[in-house]
């Protein structure tokens, strides 16, 4: 068995307007996420669920977690396989379907990645390493939604 890693964070609801949750409209959906030694993240629910559009919502953070985990694995795999990445950008998209009872789930995640590699790097390998990154990603391995990739790789001198 491999190593175990333990994570902790503090989540605090900051949306009490003085009435608590006395009714559905009496409170804000605002919260703060704090991990030791790291910047505070202000969050809310999606605006469709009475949230603050200027704050990150759980769906934003879910998508960012998947995309950043994939990127970090991809960069690692490139480094150990001789593919020199000069830049990496992703504009991921996700679809969440809400059910009649108010529950819901993500049905699709699409990573829309643009990578620039040095010209002497192996283009075929650079593309193939995305599949390996998806197989290694801790977050991707922890969710049930299929994660697809649109990858555009360019070379630079």
N, C-alpha and C positions, 0 to 999 in steps of 0.2 A: 504494500500500500504506500502511496505517496504521502507527501506532507499535507498537513491540515493547516488552514489559515483561518483566523477568526477576525470578524469585522463587527464593528459597532458604530452606531451613530445615534444622535439624539434628534427626535422629531417633536416639535412643540407646536400645538395649535395656537395661533395668535389672532383668531377671528372672533373672539367673544366681544360683542358690542355692548355688553352689560345685561343681556337677556339670556345668555347661554344658548342652548338649542331649544328654546321654548316653542318655536315653530320653524318651519323650513326656511322662511325668509328672515329670521331674526339674527342670523349669524353669517359671518364672512367665512369663506373657504380657505383663508390664509393660514400658512404654516411656515416654520423655519426648520431647515435641516442643518445640523452642525456635527462635524466630526472633529476630534481633538486636533488642534493645530492647523485647521483648514478654514478657508473663508466660508462664511454663512451663505446658504442658498435660500432665497425666499421663494416659496411656492404657493400655489393655489390650485383650484380645480380648473378644468377647461372652461372657457367662457360659456359653452353650451350647458354647463352645469352650475351656473351662477358664480364662476370664478373670475379672477382678475387677469385680464389678457396680458398684463405687463410682467407677470410672474410665470416661472416654469411650472408646468403641471406634471402629474405623474406620467402621462403619456409622452411628453417631451423628454423626460428623464429616462424613460424606458428605451425610447428610440436612440437617444444619445449614448446610453450604456451599450447597446448592441453595436452601434457604429464605432465607438471608440475602442471597444474590446477587439473588434475585427481589425481595426487599423493597427493597434499595438501588436497583435499577433503577426499581421502581415509584414510590418516593418522588421520585426524580429526574424521572421523566416527569410526575408530578403537579405538581411545582414549576414545570416549564417550560410546563405546559399550564393553569395557573390553578386546579388542584384543590388545595384546602388540606386536608391530612391532619392531624388532631389526634391520632390514635393508630392504631397498626398492631400486630396480634398474629397470630401464626401458630402452629398446633399441627400441624405436618406429620406425615404417616405414610408409611411405606414398607414394601413387601413384598420380601423377598429369598428366592429359592428355591434351596435347596441341591440339588445333583445327587448321583447315586449315587457318583461318584468323589471327592466332597468339595468340588468346585468349586461355584460358584454365581454368581448375578447378581440384580440388582434387576429386578423385573418391573413394579413400580408405585411411583410417588411421587405423593402427594396433598397439596397445600398446602391447609390449612384456615384461611383468612385471615378475620380480622374487622378492618374498617377503619372508622374514624369520620372523616367529613369535615365541613367547615363547611356549613351549610345552603345558602348561596348557590352552592356548588360544583355542577358539572354531574354528576349521578348517573350518567347514561349513559356519559359520558366516563370517570368514575372506574372503572367496571366494565371498559370497553374497554381501558384502559391496562394491565390485567393481562396481556392477550394480547401487547401490545407489550413488556412487561417480560420475559415468557418468551422472546420472540424475540431480545431484546438480551442476556440474561443469559449471561455468559461460561461459567459452570458448566453451565447447561442446554444450551448449544451444544456442550459437550464430552463429554456422556454420551449413551448410546444408549437409556436408559429414557425412556418418555413421562412427561411431568410434567403432571398434571392440577391444576385449581384448583376449590376450593369457596370462593366469595367471598361474604361477608356485609358489606354496606356500610350504615352508619347515618349520620344527619346529627345535628349539634349546632349550636346557635346560636353 
